[in-house]
Amino acid sequence: MRDRVQERSDDELHAGVVARDDSSLAEIYDRYGAAVFSVALRVVGDRDHAQDVAQEVFLALWRAPQNYVRERGTLGTWLMSAAHHRAVDVVRREEAVHRRVDRAGREAIIAERESDQAEPVHESAWLNWQSRAVRAALAELTPTQREALLLAYYGGLTQQEISEQTKVPLGTIKTRTRAALAKLRDVLDASAVTDLSPRLRSQS
Amino acid sequence: MTNDVTMMEHQRIQDEALDLVFAAVEPADLSAYDAHLAECDQCREYVDELSSLVGLIGAVGDVQAPPPSLRAAILAEAVGLSVSRPGAQPSGAPASRNLLADEDVDSPASASPFAAPGSGERRRAHRSRLASVATRFMAVAAVLALIGLVGWGAAMRSQRDDARQAASQSSQFQDAISRPGQLTVAEIDAVDGSGTSRVATAYMRDSGMMVVADDLEANDTSSSIYVLWSLASPTDRAPVALGSFDVAKGDLMSFVAATGAAPSGRWFAISEEPGRRVPATPTKMVGAGEAA
């Protein structure tokens, strides 16, 4: 449609990276760079560190592309998962060296800077759709499930730490988190987020 | 080989998998997991599935564009040109190098996405980590508010009904969108001459239609209704009403009650109608757009 060149699938792009084709890496970045950067930004809270994380994620894919295995999920999900892990690690490292400033204060600064610098990305139907789908899925959780899930995700807290903070028994916290993930899986099952993406992409 | 030792390992791994997929395992403890996961398909599949769901959580919220320099920096580094990105960590900082080193091809631990970057120097005292838990706990409250999903405490309870409503819709949406068959997506832009502001996106297939309202006001469900129309062309004087829907405050999406009429073309429009009936012709056009 329109003047668009035939888009390559994620699998084709991944194969390109395996074959050391840097244009494939560029295309993967164009597809998922904003998502990866955004995940990192929400966890680390500042743009410089978020850039570092995003850079590491894509260069790690470039240097060891075989670490992504298609059967285990989509490339986008895998990249976002990697971004999350690295971002959590950055936050902890910062804490360990006592350089962490008050988060709320920092967020206010970031919000200000973002309104100046960052343009929200609208062109990706897949990202917009996925964001909506996940938001809808999270809304479907009970408040306690959601709390457990987001404390683990954004807080980087262990199940034990969440238990201590919320004064809820460890077993209950684990049950909630597992139930929350199971519910997410049911709502976002492959058909919605995985299979829909190429279709939406090819039509947008 | 299945013996008592590995059975206990399965249980332990699966019991602690949540910490693993949320990146909350101490780097020093990771090697034990990785050793088991490298050999055990069952546990690896379990952990992989959890991990991919955790990856999806990141998709919530607005997507921010990274600075353009990031793309160039990544590509330059990939092809072996070392270029400093503006604002990057000084090269002495424990930033990218160690993280990348862990991704080397011959490192068995890096075969899983949860392989902790840079295990050695980042090992930290457990006590100092616990001391900062309260800080992170508070930070999460800020994030929750930021993404607008939940309030905290009382606000959370008051949103429970909204969440239930969204839940019911979400299941239907899932059901509607995941069926086989051709999916048509049309972005509906405002027609009030204000340029190209998006008011809604319509998703249509034989089995159902729904509208995601980007900027449609909630309608008064006792006296008005929205109608989705199909047009043969932008100037079509005889649009076909495909169905009607309501937009409630806080809704993520609206399901279109179909009239049963088939689309007459690739153009779609939304009108707001007084009363609760679908008229023969639109009264007040809100937006229109061509299917992608």
Chai-1 contact restraints between the chains, C-beta under 6 A:
chainA,res_idxA,chainB,res_idxB,connection_type,confidence,min_distance_angstrom,max_distance_angstrom,comment,restraint_id
A,D22,B,A78,contact,1.0,0.0,6.0,A-B,restraint_1
A,D22,B,V79,contact,1.0,0.0,6.0,A-B,restraint_2
A,L25,B,A78,contact,1.0,0.0,6.0,A-B,restraint_3
A,A26,B,L75,contact,1.0,0.0,6.0,A-B,restraint_4
A,Y29,B,R71,contact,1.0,0.0,6.0,A-B,restraint_5
A,G33,B,P66,contact,1.0,0.0,6.0,A-B,restraint_6
A,A34,B,V63,contact,1.0,0.0,6.0,A-B,restraint_7
A,A34,B,A65,contact,1.0,0.0,6.0,A-B,restraint_8
A,F37,B,P66,contact,1.0,0.0,6.0,A-B,restraint_9
A,S38,B,V63,contact,1.0,0.0,6.0,A-B,restraint_10
A,S38,B,Q64,contact,1.0,0.0,6.0,A-B,restraint_11
A,V39,B,G58,contact,1.0,0.0,6.0,A-B,restraint_12
A,L41,B,Q64,contact,1.0,0.0,6.0,A-B,restraint_13
A,D48,B,G87,contact,1.0,0.0,6.0,A-B,restraint_14
A,Q51,B,L70,contact,1.0,0.0,6.0,A-B,restraint_15
A,D52,B,Q89,contact,1.0,0.0,6.0,A-B,restraint_16
A,D52,B,A95,contact,1.0,0.0,6.0,A-B,restraint_17
A,Q55,B,I74,contact,1.0,0.0,6.0,A-B,restraint_18
A,E56,B,S96,contact,1.0,0.0,6.0,A-B,restraint_19
A,E56,B,L99,contact,1.0,0.0,6.0,A-B,restraint_20
A,F58,B,I74,contact,1.0,0.0,6.0,A-B,restraint_21
A,L59,B,E77,contact,1.0,0.0,6.0,A-B,restraint_22
A,L59,B,L100,contact,1.0,0.0,6.0,A-B,restraint_23
A,A60,B,E103,contact,1.0,0.0,6.0,A-B,restraint_24
A,W62,B,A78,contact,1.0,0.0,6.0,A-B,restraint_25
A,R63,B,E103,contact,1.0,0.0,6.0,A-B,restraint_26
A,A64,B,E103,contact,1.0,0.0,6.0,A-B,restraint_27
A,A64,B,V105,contact,1.0,0.0,6.0,A-B,restraint_28
A,N67,B,S110,contact,1.0,0.0,6.0,A-B,restraint_29
A,R72,B,D48,contact,1.0,0.0,6.0,A-B,restraint_30
A,G73,B,S52,contact,1.0,0.0,6.0,A-B,restraint_31
A,T77,B,S52,contact,1.0,0.0,6.0,A-B,restraint_32
A,T77,B,G55,contact,1.0,0.0,6.0,A-B,restraint_33
A,T77,B,L56,contact,1.0,0.0,6.0,A-B,restraint_34
A,W78,B,P113,contact,1.0,0.0,6.0,A-B,restraint_35
A,M80,B,G55,contact,1.0,0.0,6.0,A-B,restraint_36
A,M80,B,G58,contact,1.0,0.0,6.0,A-B,restraint_37
A,S81,B,S51,contact,1.0,0.0,6.0,A-B,restraint_38
A,S81,B,V54,contact,1.0,0.0,6.0,A-B,restraint_39
A,S81,B,G55,contact,1.0,0.0,6.0,A-B,restraint_40
A,S81,B,P113,contact,1.0,0.0,6.0,A-B,restraint_41
A,A82,B,P113,contact,1.0,0.0,6.0,A-B,restraint_42
A,H84,B,G58,contact,1.0,0.0,6.0,A-B,restraint_43
A,H85,B,A23,contact,1.0,0.0,6.0,A-B,restraint_44
A,R86,B,P117,contact,1.0,0.0,6.0,A-B,restraint_45
A,V88,B,A23,contact,1.0,0.0,6.0,A-B,restraint_46
A,D89,B,P117,contact,1.0,0.0,6.0,A-B,restraint_47
A,R93,B,R122,contact,1.0,0.0,6.0,A-B,restraint_48
A,E95,B,S132,contact,1.0,0.0,6.0,A-B,restraint_49
A,A96,B,R124,contact,1.0,0.0,6.0,A-B,restraint_50
A,R103,B,A139,contact,1.0,0.0,6.0,A-B,restraint_51
A,A104,B,A142,contact,1.0,0.0,6.0,A-B,restraint_52
A,A118,B,Q64,contact,1.0,0.0,6.0,A-B,restraint_53
A,A118,B,A65,contact,1.0,0.0,6.0,A-B,restraint_54
A,E119,B,A65,contact,1.0,0.0,6.0,A-B,restraint_55
A,P120,B,D62,contact,1.0,0.0,6.0,A-B,restraint_56
A,V121,B,V63,contact,1.0,0.0,6.0,A-B,restraint_57
A,V121,B,A65,contact,1.0,0.0,6.0,A-B,restraint_58
A,L127,B,V63,contact,1.0,0.0,6.0,A-B,restraint_59
A,Q130,B,A59,contact,1.0,0.0,6.0,A-B,restraint_60
A,S131,B,A59,contact,1.0,0.0,6.0,A-B,restraint_61
A,V134,B,L56,contact,1.0,0.0,6.0,A-B,restraint_62
A,V134,B,A59,contact,1.0,0.0,6.0,A-B,restraint_63
A,V134,B,V60,contact,1.0,0.0,6.0,A-B,restraint_64
A,R135,B,V60,contact,1.0,0.0,6.0,A-B,restraint_65
A,A136,B,A166,contact,1.0,0.0,6.0,A-B,restraint_66
A,A136,B,S170,contact,1.0,0.0,6.0,A-B,restraint_67
A,A136,B,L252,contact,1.0,0.0,6.0,A-B,restraint_68
A,L138,B,L149,contact,1.0,0.0,6.0,A-B,restraint_69
A,A139,B,A163,contact,1.0,0.0,6.0,A-B,restraint_70
A,A139,B,A166,contact,1.0,0.0,6.0,A-B,restraint_71
A,E140,B,A167,contact,1.0,0.0,6.0,A-B,restraint_72
A,E140,B,S170,contact,1.0,0.0,6.0,A-B,restraint_73
A,P143,B,M156,contact,1.0,0.0,6.0,A-B,restraint_74
A,R146,B,V150,contact,1.0,0.0,6.0,A-B,restraint_75
A,L150,B,L144,contact,1.0,0.0,6.0,A-B,restraint_76
A,L151,B,V140,contact,1.0,0.0,6.0,A-B,restraint_77
A,A152,B,F22,contact,1.0,0.0,6.0,A-B,restraint_78
A,Y153,B,I57,contact,1.0,0.0,6.0,A-B,restraint_79
A,Y154,B,V140,contact,1.0,0.0,6.0,A-B,restraint_80
A,Y154,B,V143,contact,1.0,0.0,6.0,A-B,restraint_81
A,G155,B,R136,contact,1.0,0.0,6.0,A-B,restraint_82
A,G155,B,V140,contact,1.0,0.0,6.0,A-B,restraint_83
A,G156,B,A24,contact,1.0,0.0,6.0,A-B,restraint_84
A,T158,B,D19,contact,1.0,0.0,6.0,A-B,restraint_85
A,T158,B,A24,contact,1.0,0.0,6.0,A-B,restraint_86
A,Q159,B,L18,contact,1.0,0.0,6.0,A-B,restraint_87
A,Q159,B,D19,contact,1.0,0.0,6.0,A-B,restraint_88
A,E161,B,V133,contact,1.0,0.0,6.0,A-B,restraint_89
A,Q165,B,F137,contact,1.0,0.0,6.0,A-B,restraint_90
A,T177,B,L18,contact,1.0,0.0,6.0,A-B,restraint_91
A,L181,B,L50,contact,1.0,0.0,6.0,A-B,restraint_92
A,L181,B,L53,contact,1.0,0.0,6.0,A-B,restraint_93
A,L184,B,L53,contact,1.0,0.0,6.0,A-B,restraint_94
A,R185,B,L53,contact,1.0,0.0,6.0,A-B,restraint_95
A,V187,B,S170,contact,1.0,0.0,6.0,A-B,restraint_96
A,V187,B,Q174,contact,1.0,0.0,6.0,A-B,restraint_97
A,S191,B,S178,contact,1.0,0.0,6.0,A-B,restraint_98
A,A192,B,Q174,contact,1.0,0.0,6.0,A-B,restraint_99
A,A192,B,I177,contact,1.0,0.0,6.0,A-B,restraint_100
A,A192,B,S178,contact,1.0,0.0,6.0,A-B,restraint_101
A,R199,B,L183,contact,1.0,0.0,6.0,A-B,restraint_102
A,Q203,B,V185,contact,1.0,0.0,6.0,A-B,restraint_103
A,Q203,B,A292,contact,1.0,0.0,6.0,A-B,restraint_104
A,S204,B,A292,contact,1.0,0.0,6.0,A-B,restraint_105
